[in-house]
Amino acid sequence: MDKAISQARISAIGWFIIALRVLIMLALFLACVPFYYLWRLLRLPRLWPRIFLSGVGIAAGLEIDVKGRPRRNALLISNHVSWLDIPAISWASGSAFVGHSGLASMPLLKHLCAMNDTVFIERHIRSSVASQVEQVRHAIADTGALTLFPEGTTGDGIGLLPFKSSLLSAAEVLPDGVAVQPVFLEYAEAPGISWAGDEHGLDNFKRILARIRPIRLTLHFLAPLEGAELADRKSMAAAAQKAIETAMRAHRGR
């Protein structure tokens, strides 16, 4: 569906669907939070953030197919199309995420992100890299995977924006045994799902939740990087971008 059409006034049915889905998400959040803290107190394996995020994706209408195998103990490098990317990847891998440092300026949002072991990257403060490296190590050890979106913003799902190697600065020195795995997010209706251009975030959220049709997404877990591709952050960014672009071309127009 053309985005200009899909952004038209939401119908009464659309508002009902939005309200129902938001209530489901809120109920899920309230149900998961006590168990999150209980599991944390008992030092049990991290579980509830993945359940919550997976439930958010299901409530939003995601139908996910997985191609390939998500590696354990992995840094996942993915293209970025929508806020739905986060619940989708979490459902498939249990991953934590790398977030922009601006999110950390909002106390409530920072706390919610911290519950999912989010690593906040300060791209322009070199003195913070050592601290970020330790956060990366902790997130991968705790969750088994950490995902970053090196485009730095959401794209249209049809092509890729240039990957910013600065976002990989904290991942340049990875623990032994950690794989670096590109991930291609392929939405069946990418232009209608993507959060791109000057669309307000809340408008995008409402537009997605007002949909009646399911949102079909295929997660392609591609071959991990190896050899010279892992030499430094610039090599990792370039190799991951090439792998995802190749996958995009291979699946375009199917």
VEXRO-630328 format. One line per field, with one value per residue: residue in one letter; residue number from 1; x, y, z of N, C-alpha, C in turn. Coordinates in steps of 0.2 Angstrom, whole numbers, plus 5000, padded with zeros to 4 digits. Example, Ala and Ser with C-alpha at 12.3 -4.5 7.8 and 13.67 -1.06 7.14 Angstrom:
% VEXRO-630328
type	[a, s]
seq	[1, 2]
n_px	[5066, 5064]
n_py	[4972, 4989]
n_pz	[5039, 5035]
ca_px	[5062, 5068]
ca_py	[4978, 4995]
ca_pz	[5039, 5036]
c_px	[5066, 5064]
c_py	[4984, 5000]
c_pz	[5039, 5039]
END
This chain:
% VEXRO-630328
type	[m, d, k, a, i, s, q, a, r, i, s, a, i, g, w, f, i, i, a, l, r, v, l, i, m, l, a, l, f, l, a, c, v, p, f, y, y, l, w, r, l, l, r, l, p, r, l, w, p, r, i, f, l, s, g, v, g, i, a, a, g, l, e, i, d, v, k, g, r, p, r, r, n, a, l, l, i, s, n, h, v, s, w, l, d, i, p, a, i, s, w, a, s, g, s, a, f, v, g, h, s, g, l, a, s, m, p, l, l, k, h, l, c, a, m, n, d, t, v, f, i, e, r, h, i, r, s, s, v, a, s, q, v, e, q, v, r, h, a, i, a, d, t, g, a, l, t, l, f, p, e, g, t, t, g, d, g, i, g, l, l, p, f, k, s, s, l, l, s, a, a, e, v, l, p, d, g, v, a, v, q, p, v, f, l, e, y, a, e, a, p, g, i, s, w, a, g, d, e, h, g, l, d, n, f, k, r, i, l, a, r, i, r, p, i, r, l, t, l, h, f, l, a, p, l, e, g, a, e, l, a, d, r, k, s, m, a, a, a, a, q, k, a, i, e, t, a, m, r, a, h, r, g, r]
seq	[1, 2, 3, 4, 5, 6, 7, 8, 9, 10, 11, 12, 13, 14, 15, 16, 17, 18, 19, 20, 21, 22, 23, 24, 25, 26, 27, 28, 29, 30, 31, 32, 33, 34, 35, 36, 37, 38, 39, 40, 41, 42, 43, 44, 45, 46, 47, 48, 49, 50, 51, 52, 53, 54, 55, 56, 57, 58, 59, 60, 61, 62, 63, 64, 65, 66, 67, 68, 69, 70, 71, 72, 73, 74, 75, 76, 77, 78, 79, 80, 81, 82, 83, 84, 85, 86, 87, 88, 89, 90, 91, 92, 93, 94, 95, 96, 97, 98, 99, 100, 101, 102, 103, 104, 105, 106, 107, 108, 109, 110, 111, 112, 113, 114, 115, 116, 117, 118, 119, 120, 121, 122, 123, 124, 125, 126, 127, 128, 129, 130, 131, 132, 133, 134, 135, 136, 137, 138, 139, 140, 141, 142, 143, 144, 145, 146, 147, 148, 149, 150, 151, 152, 153, 154, 155, 156, 157, 158, 159, 160, 161, 162, 163, 164, 165, 166, 167, 168, 169, 170, 171, 172, 173, 174, 175, 176, 177, 178, 179, 180, 181, 182, 183, 184, 185, 186, 187, 188, 189, 190, 191, 192, 193, 194, 195, 196, 197, 198, 199, 200, 201, 202, 203, 204, 205, 206, 207, 208, 209, 210, 211, 212, 213, 214, 215, 216, 217, 218, 219, 220, 221, 222, 223, 224, 225, 226, 227, 228, 229, 230, 231, 232, 233, 234, 235, 236, 237, 238, 239, 240, 241, 242, 243, 244, 245, 246, 247, 248, 249, 250, 251, 252, 253, 254]
n_px	[5004, 5003, 5012, 5007, 4994, 4991, 4994, 4982, 4968, 4964, 4953, 4937, 4937, 4951, 4956, 4950, 4957, 4970, 4969, 4966, 4977, 4987, 4983, 4984, 4998, 5002, 4996, 5004, 5017, 5015, 5013, 5025, 5035, 5036, 5040, 5052, 5060, 5060, 5066, 5079, 5082, 5084, 5094, 5092, 5092, 5091, 5076, 5063, 5063, 5064, 5052, 5043, 5046, 5044, 5031, 5026, 5029, 5020, 5008, 5007, 5005, 5015, 5021, 5033, 5046, 5061, 5076, 5091, 5103, 5103, 5118, 5124, 5132, 5135, 5138, 5127, 5124, 5113, 5102, 5090, 5074, 5061, 5053, 5048, 5058, 5066, 5057, 5056, 5069, 5073, 5064, 5068, 5081, 5084, 5091, 5101, 5102, 5111, 5110, 5106, 5115, 5107, 5095, 5097, 5096, 5083, 5075, 5065, 5064, 5078, 5079, 5070, 5076, 5088, 5084, 5084, 5097, 5103, 5116, 5123, 5129, 5142, 5146, 5155, 5164, 5178, 5184, 5175, 5175, 5181, 5173, 5161, 5165, 5166, 5152, 5147, 5153, 5147, 5133, 5133, 5137, 5127, 5115, 5117, 5118, 5120, 5113, 5116, 5112, 5120, 5117, 5112, 5100, 5083, 5079, 5072, 5069, 5071, 5084, 5101, 5107, 5122, 5134, 5139, 5154, 5158, 5149, 5152, 5163, 5164, 5164, 5175, 5185, 5182, 5176, 5184, 5178, 5167, 5155, 5153, 5139, 5130, 5113, 5099, 5084, 5069, 5055, 5039, 5031, 5039, 5040, 5028, 5029, 5041, 5049, 5053, 5059, 5050, 5041, 5032, 5037, 5026, 5016, 5019, 5019, 5006, 5000, 5006, 5000, 4987, 4984, 4976, 4979, 4992, 5009, 5022, 5037, 5054, 5067, 5084, 5097, 5113, 5129, 5142, 5155, 5172, 5190, 5200, 5189, 5186, 5196, 5195, 5184, 5180, 5182, 5173, 5161, 5160, 5161, 5149, 5139, 5141, 5137, 5123, 5118, 5120, 5112, 5099, 5098, 5098, 5085, 5076, 5061, 5056]
n_py	[4994, 5011, 5023, 5036, 5035, 5026, 5034, 5041, 5047, 5038, 5025, 5021, 5008, 5006, 5013, 5006, 4994, 4998, 5003, 4990, 4983, 4990, 4989, 4976, 4975, 4983, 4976, 4964, 4969, 4973, 4961, 4954, 4962, 4960, 4946, 4948, 4955, 4945, 4934, 4940, 4943, 4930, 4926, 4919, 4913, 4925, 4930, 4936, 4949, 4945, 4938, 4948, 4957, 4949, 4946, 4959, 4960, 4950, 4955, 4967, 4962, 4955, 4942, 4930, 4923, 4913, 4912, 4903, 4902, 4909, 4914, 4909, 4918, 4930, 4945, 4954, 4961, 4972, 4978, 4992, 4995, 4997, 5000, 4988, 4979, 4977, 4969, 4958, 4953, 4950, 4940, 4930, 4928, 4932, 4943, 4957, 4975, 4988, 5005, 5022, 5035, 5046, 5041, 5037, 5049, 5050, 5046, 5036, 5028, 5025, 5016, 5006, 5001, 4997, 4986, 4977, 4975, 4985, 4993, 5008, 5019, 5031, 5040, 5050, 5052, 5047, 5043, 5035, 5023, 5011, 5008, 5006, 4994, 4985, 4985, 4979, 4966, 4961, 4962, 4952, 4941, 4939, 4938, 4931, 4937, 4952, 4966, 4977, 4992, 4998, 5008, 5018, 5025, 5022, 5015, 5013, 5000, 4995, 4998, 5001, 5012, 5021, 5012, 5016, 5015, 5020, 5016, 5004, 5004, 5001, 4987, 4983, 4976, 4961, 4948, 4932, 4919, 4925, 4928, 4937, 4942, 4946, 4952, 4951, 4960, 4957, 4964, 4960, 4970, 4982, 4997, 5002, 4999, 5004, 5016, 5031, 5046, 5061, 5057, 5057, 5049, 5044, 5044, 5034, 5023, 5022, 5020, 5008, 5000, 5001, 4993, 4980, 4968, 4955, 4958, 4953, 4946, 4941, 4935, 4934, 4926, 4928, 4921, 4921, 4934, 4933, 4930, 4943, 4951, 4954, 4962, 4976, 4989, 4996, 4987, 4977, 4984, 4987, 4974, 4968, 4976, 4974, 4960, 4961, 4969, 4960, 4950, 4957, 4960, 4947, 4942, 4952, 4956, 4943]
n_pz	[5000, 4996, 5005, 5006, 5005, 5015, 5026, 5028, 5036, 5051, 5052, 5061, 5064, 5063, 5074, 5084, 5083, 5086, 5099, 5105, 5103, 5109, 5123, 5125, 5124, 5135, 5145, 5144, 5147, 5161, 5166, 5164, 5171, 5185, 5186, 5179, 5188, 5199, 5193, 5191, 5204, 5209, 5201, 5189, 5172, 5160, 5153, 5153, 5146, 5132, 5131, 5133, 5122, 5111, 5112, 5110, 5096, 5091, 5095, 5087, 5075, 5068, 5057, 5056, 5047, 5047, 5040, 5039, 5052, 5068, 5077, 5092, 5105, 5098, 5088, 5080, 5065, 5057, 5044, 5045, 5047, 5053, 5069, 5073, 5070, 5081, 5091, 5082, 5080, 5093, 5096, 5088, 5092, 5105, 5107, 5114, 5112, 5103, 5107, 5103, 5111, 5114, 5119, 5132, 5139, 5143, 5157, 5161, 5149, 5147, 5158, 5155, 5143, 5149, 5155, 5145, 5143, 5135, 5125, 5126, 5114, 5113, 5101, 5098, 5109, 5113, 5125, 5131, 5126, 5131, 5142, 5135, 5128, 5138, 5142, 5130, 5131, 5142, 5138, 5128, 5135, 5144, 5136, 5125, 5112, 5103, 5095, 5082, 5073, 5060, 5050, 5057, 5057, 5052, 5036, 5020, 5017, 5005, 4999, 5006, 5018, 5020, 5030, 5046, 5053, 5065, 5074, 5077, 5085, 5099, 5097, 5092, 5099, 5102, 5113, 5115, 5103, 5099, 5087, 5072, 5064, 5049, 5047, 5037, 5035, 5028, 5023, 5017, 5013, 5012, 5009, 5014, 5027, 5033, 5043, 5038, 5030, 5034, 5043, 5058, 5073, 5082, 5073, 5064, 5072, 5076, 5063, 5059, 5069, 5066, 5055, 5047, 5039, 5041, 5045, 5036, 5038, 5034, 5042, 5038, 5042, 5039, 5033, 5045, 5047, 5042, 5044, 5035, 5035, 5048, 5053, 5058, 5064, 5052, 5042, 5046, 5045, 5031, 5026, 5031, 5026, 5012, 5012, 5016, 5006, 4995, 4998, 4998, 4984, 4979, 4983, 4979, 4971, 4970]
ca_px	[5000, 5006, 5012, 5003, 4987, 4991, 4994, 4976, 4964, 4963, 4946, 4935, 4940, 4958, 4957, 4949, 4963, 4976, 4968, 4966, 4984, 4991, 4980, 4988, 5005, 5002, 4995, 5010, 5022, 5013, 5013, 5032, 5039, 5037, 5044, 5059, 5064, 5060, 5072, 5085, 5084, 5086, 5100, 5090, 5094, 5088, 5070, 5057, 5063, 5063, 5045, 5039, 5047, 5041, 5024, 5024, 5029, 5014, 5002, 5008, 5003, 5021, 5022, 5040, 5050, 5068, 5081, 5098, 5103, 5106, 5123, 5125, 5138, 5136, 5137, 5122, 5124, 5107, 5098, 5085, 5068, 5056, 5054, 5047, 5065, 5068, 5054, 5057, 5076, 5073, 5060, 5072, 5088, 5085, 5097, 5100, 5103, 5115, 5105, 5109, 5116, 5101, 5089, 5099, 5094, 5076, 5076, 5061, 5066, 5084, 5078, 5067, 5082, 5093, 5081, 5086, 5105, 5105, 5122, 5122, 5135, 5144, 5150, 5160, 5168, 5183, 5186, 5170, 5175, 5183, 5167, 5157, 5168, 5164, 5145, 5146, 5155, 5142, 5127, 5133, 5137, 5120, 5109, 5120, 5118, 5119, 5112, 5117, 5110, 5125, 5114, 5111, 5093, 5079, 5079, 5065, 5069, 5073, 5091, 5104, 5110, 5129, 5135, 5143, 5159, 5159, 5144, 5156, 5169, 5164, 5164, 5181, 5189, 5177, 5178, 5185, 5173, 5161, 5154, 5150, 5134, 5125, 5106, 5095, 5077, 5066, 5048, 5035, 5028, 5044, 5039, 5023, 5031, 5047, 5049, 5058, 5057, 5049, 5035, 5033, 5037, 5020, 5011, 5021, 5017, 4998, 4999, 5007, 4995, 4980, 4984, 4972, 4983, 4998, 5016, 5026, 5045, 5058, 5074, 5089, 5104, 5118, 5136, 5147, 5161, 5178, 5197, 5201, 5183, 5186, 5202, 5194, 5177, 5179, 5182, 5167, 5155, 5160, 5159, 5142, 5135, 5141, 5133, 5116, 5116, 5120, 5105, 5094, 5098, 5096, 5078, 5072, 5057, 5054]
ca_py	[5000, 5017, 5026, 5042, 5032, 5023, 5039, 5045, 5047, 5031, 5024, 5019, 5001, 5006, 5015, 5000, 4989, 5002, 5002, 4983, 4981, 4994, 4986, 4969, 4976, 4986, 4970, 4960, 4973, 4973, 4954, 4952, 4965, 4956, 4940, 4950, 4956, 4939, 4931, 4944, 4942, 4923, 4925, 4914, 4915, 4931, 4927, 4940, 4954, 4942, 4936, 4954, 4960, 4944, 4947, 4965, 4959, 4946, 4959, 4971, 4958, 4952, 4935, 4930, 4917, 4913, 4908, 4903, 4900, 4914, 4911, 4910, 4922, 4934, 4952, 4954, 4968, 4972, 4983, 4994, 4997, 4999, 4999, 4981, 4975, 4975, 4963, 4952, 4950, 4947, 4934, 4925, 4926, 4934, 4948, 4964, 4980, 4994, 5011, 5029, 5038, 5051, 5037, 5037, 5055, 5050, 5041, 5030, 5024, 5022, 5010, 5000, 4998, 4993, 4979, 4972, 4975, 4989, 4996, 5015, 5021, 5038, 5039, 5056, 5052, 5042, 5040, 5031, 5017, 5006, 5007, 5002, 4987, 4981, 4984, 4974, 4959, 4959, 4960, 4946, 4935, 4939, 4937, 4927, 4940, 4959, 4968, 4985, 4994, 5003, 5014, 5024, 5027, 5018, 5016, 5012, 4993, 4993, 4999, 5002, 5018, 5019, 5009, 5020, 5011, 5022, 5013, 4997, 5006, 4997, 4980, 4982, 4971, 4956, 4942, 4926, 4915, 4929, 4928, 4944, 4939, 4950, 4950, 4955, 4960, 4957, 4965, 4959, 4977, 4987, 5004, 5003, 4997, 5008, 5023, 5035, 5053, 5066, 5055, 5057, 5042, 5042, 5043, 5028, 5018, 5021, 5018, 5001, 4996, 5001, 4988, 4973, 4963, 4954, 4961, 4947, 4948, 4936, 4936, 4931, 4926, 4926, 4918, 4926, 4937, 4929, 4932, 4950, 4955, 4955, 4966, 4982, 4991, 4998, 4981, 4974, 4988, 4986, 4967, 4967, 4980, 4970, 4954, 4962, 4971, 4954, 4946, 4961, 4959, 4940, 4941, 4957, 4954, 4936]
ca_pz	[5000, 4996, 5011, 5007, 5006, 5022, 5031, 5028, 5042, 5053, 5053, 5068, 5065, 5064, 5081, 5089, 5083, 5089, 5106, 5108, 5103, 5115, 5129, 5125, 5125, 5142, 5150, 5144, 5151, 5168, 5168, 5164, 5175, 5192, 5184, 5177, 5194, 5203, 5190, 5192, 5211, 5210, 5197, 5184, 5166, 5157, 5150, 5152, 5140, 5126, 5131, 5132, 5115, 5106, 5113, 5107, 5089, 5089, 5096, 5082, 5068, 5064, 5055, 5055, 5045, 5049, 5036, 5042, 5060, 5072, 5081, 5099, 5107, 5092, 5087, 5074, 5061, 5053, 5041, 5050, 5043, 5058, 5076, 5073, 5069, 5088, 5093, 5078, 5081, 5100, 5096, 5084, 5094, 5112, 5107, 5117, 5106, 5104, 5106, 5102, 5118, 5116, 5122, 5139, 5142, 5146, 5163, 5160, 5143, 5149, 5163, 5151, 5139, 5153, 5157, 5140, 5142, 5129, 5126, 5123, 5111, 5113, 5095, 5098, 5115, 5113, 5132, 5133, 5122, 5136, 5146, 5130, 5126, 5144, 5141, 5125, 5133, 5147, 5135, 5124, 5139, 5147, 5132, 5119, 5106, 5103, 5088, 5081, 5066, 5058, 5046, 5062, 5057, 5048, 5029, 5016, 5016, 4998, 4999, 5012, 5019, 5022, 5037, 5050, 5056, 5072, 5078, 5079, 5089, 5105, 5096, 5088, 5102, 5104, 5117, 5111, 5102, 5097, 5079, 5069, 5059, 5046, 5046, 5032, 5037, 5022, 5024, 5011, 5011, 5016, 5009, 5018, 5034, 5035, 5046, 5034, 5028, 5040, 5047, 5066, 5076, 5084, 5067, 5061, 5077, 5075, 5056, 5059, 5073, 5063, 5050, 5048, 5037, 5045, 5043, 5035, 5038, 5034, 5045, 5035, 5046, 5034, 5035, 5049, 5044, 5044, 5041, 5035, 5036, 5055, 5055, 5062, 5063, 5045, 5038, 5048, 5043, 5024, 5024, 5033, 5021, 5006, 5013, 5016, 4999, 4991, 5000, 4995, 4977, 4978, 4985, 4976, 4965, 4970]
c_px	[5004, 5006, 5008, 4996, 4986, 4991, 4988, 4973, 4963, 4955, 4944, 4938, 4947, 4960, 4955, 4954, 4969, 4975, 4968, 4973, 4988, 4989, 4984, 4995, 5006, 5001, 5001, 5016, 5021, 5014, 5021, 5036, 5041, 5041, 5051, 5063, 5065, 5066, 5078, 5087, 5087, 5092, 5098, 5092, 5089, 5082, 5065, 5057, 5062, 5055, 5041, 5040, 5044, 5034, 5021, 5024, 5022, 5008, 5002, 5006, 5009, 5020, 5029, 5042, 5057, 5071, 5088, 5097, 5107, 5112, 5122, 5132, 5140, 5135, 5133, 5122, 5118, 5105, 5093, 5080, 5062, 5057, 5052, 5053, 5067, 5064, 5055, 5064, 5076, 5069, 5064, 5079, 5089, 5090, 5095, 5102, 5108, 5110, 5109, 5109, 5110, 5096, 5091, 5097, 5087, 5076, 5072, 5063, 5073, 5083, 5075, 5072, 5087, 5091, 5083, 5093, 5107, 5111, 5121, 5129, 5136, 5149, 5156, 5164, 5172, 5184, 5181, 5170, 5176, 5177, 5162, 5159, 5165, 5156, 5144, 5148, 5149, 5135, 5127, 5133, 5131, 5115, 5111, 5120, 5117, 5119, 5113, 5115, 5115, 5123, 5113, 5104, 5089, 5079, 5072, 5064, 5070, 5080, 5094, 5107, 5118, 5130, 5140, 5148, 5160, 5155, 5147, 5162, 5170, 5165, 5170, 5186, 5183, 5180, 5180, 5179, 5166, 5161, 5151, 5146, 5130, 5118, 5102, 5087, 5073, 5058, 5045, 5033, 5033, 5042, 5033, 5024, 5036, 5045, 5054, 5055, 5055, 5043, 5037, 5033, 5030, 5015, 5013, 5019, 5010, 4997, 5000, 5002, 4988, 4979, 4979, 4976, 4989, 5004, 5020, 5033, 5049, 5065, 5079, 5096, 5109, 5125, 5140, 5153, 5167, 5184, 5198, 5195, 5182, 5192, 5200, 5187, 5175, 5178, 5175, 5161, 5155, 5158, 5152, 5137, 5135, 5137, 5126, 5114, 5116, 5113, 5099, 5093, 5095, 5088, 5074, 5068, 5055, 5046]
c_py	[5006, 5021, 5032, 5040, 5030, 5028, 5043, 5044, 5040, 5031, 5022, 5012, 5001, 5008, 5010, 4995, 4992, 5001, 4995, 4981, 4984, 4991, 4980, 4970, 4979, 4980, 4965, 4963, 4972, 4966, 4952, 4955, 4962, 4950, 4942, 4951, 4950, 4935, 4934, 4943, 4935, 4921, 4919, 4917, 4920, 4928, 4932, 4946, 4951, 4940, 4942, 4956, 4955, 4945, 4954, 4964, 4955, 4951, 4964, 4968, 4955, 4944, 4934, 4923, 4918, 4909, 4909, 4902, 4906, 4911, 4913, 4914, 4926, 4941, 4952, 4961, 4968, 4978, 4985, 4997, 5000, 4997, 4991, 4977, 4973, 4969, 4957, 4949, 4947, 4941, 4928, 4923, 4928, 4939, 4954, 4968, 4985, 5000, 5017, 5032, 5043, 5047, 5037, 5043, 5055, 5044, 5035, 5025, 5021, 5016, 5004, 4997, 4994, 4986, 4974, 4972, 4979, 4993, 5003, 5017, 5028, 5038, 5045, 5057, 5046, 5039, 5035, 5024, 5011, 5004, 5003, 4995, 4983, 4979, 4978, 4967, 4957, 4957, 4954, 4940, 4934, 4936, 4932, 4930, 4948, 4962, 4975, 4986, 5000, 5008, 5020, 5027, 5021, 5020, 5013, 5004, 4990, 4993, 5000, 5009, 5016, 5017, 5014, 5016, 5013, 5019, 5006, 4998, 5002, 4989, 4978, 4976, 4966, 4951, 4936, 4922, 4919, 4930, 4935, 4941, 4944, 4947, 4954, 4954, 4961, 4958, 4964, 4966, 4982, 4994, 5006, 5002, 5002, 5015, 5027, 5041, 5057, 5063, 5054, 5050, 5039, 5040, 5036, 5022, 5017, 5018, 5010, 4997, 4996, 4996, 4982, 4967, 4962, 4957, 4955, 4950, 4941, 4938, 4932, 4931, 4923, 4923, 4923, 4928, 4933, 4932, 4940, 4954, 4957, 4960, 4972, 4984, 4993, 4992, 4977, 4977, 4987, 4979, 4966, 4970, 4976, 4964, 4955, 4965, 4965, 4951, 4950, 4960, 4952, 4939, 4947, 4954, 4947, 4936]
c_pz	[5000, 5002, 5012, 5008, 5013, 5028, 5032, 5035, 5044, 5054, 5060, 5069, 5067, 5071, 5086, 5089, 5087, 5097, 5109, 5108, 5108, 5122, 5130, 5127, 5132, 5147, 5150, 5148, 5158, 5170, 5169, 5169, 5182, 5191, 5183, 5184, 5199, 5200, 5191, 5200, 5213, 5205, 5192, 5177, 5163, 5152, 5148, 5147, 5134, 5125, 5129, 5124, 5110, 5106, 5109, 5099, 5087, 5089, 5090, 5075, 5065, 5063, 5053, 5052, 5046, 5044, 5039, 5049, 5063, 5077, 5088, 5100, 5100, 5092, 5080, 5071, 5056, 5050, 5046, 5046, 5048, 5065, 5078, 5072, 5076, 5091, 5089, 5079, 5088, 5100, 5093, 5088, 5102, 5113, 5111, 5111, 5108, 5102, 5105, 5109, 5119, 5120, 5130, 5142, 5145, 5151, 5162, 5154, 5144, 5153, 5159, 5146, 5143, 5155, 5152, 5138, 5136, 5131, 5122, 5120, 5110, 5107, 5095, 5104, 5115, 5120, 5134, 5130, 5126, 5140, 5141, 5128, 5132, 5144, 5136, 5127, 5138, 5143, 5131, 5129, 5143, 5142, 5126, 5113, 5107, 5096, 5088, 5074, 5064, 5053, 5051, 5062, 5053, 5041, 5026, 5015, 5009, 4996, 5005, 5012, 5021, 5029, 5040, 5054, 5063, 5076, 5080, 5083, 5096, 5104, 5092, 5092, 5105, 5109, 5112, 5110, 5100, 5090, 5078, 5063, 5056, 5046, 5042, 5034, 5031, 5024, 5017, 5008, 5014, 5015, 5013, 5026, 5037, 5038, 5043, 5032, 5035, 5044, 5054, 5068, 5079, 5079, 5064, 5066, 5076, 5068, 5056, 5063, 5070, 5057, 5052, 5045, 5041, 5041, 5042, 5034, 5038, 5037, 5041, 5039, 5041, 5037, 5039, 5045, 5046, 5041, 5041, 5036, 5044, 5058, 5059, 5060, 5056, 5041, 5040, 5045, 5035, 5022, 5026, 5028, 5014, 5006, 5013, 5009, 4994, 4992, 4997, 4988, 4975, 4979, 4982, 4970, 4965, 4970]
END
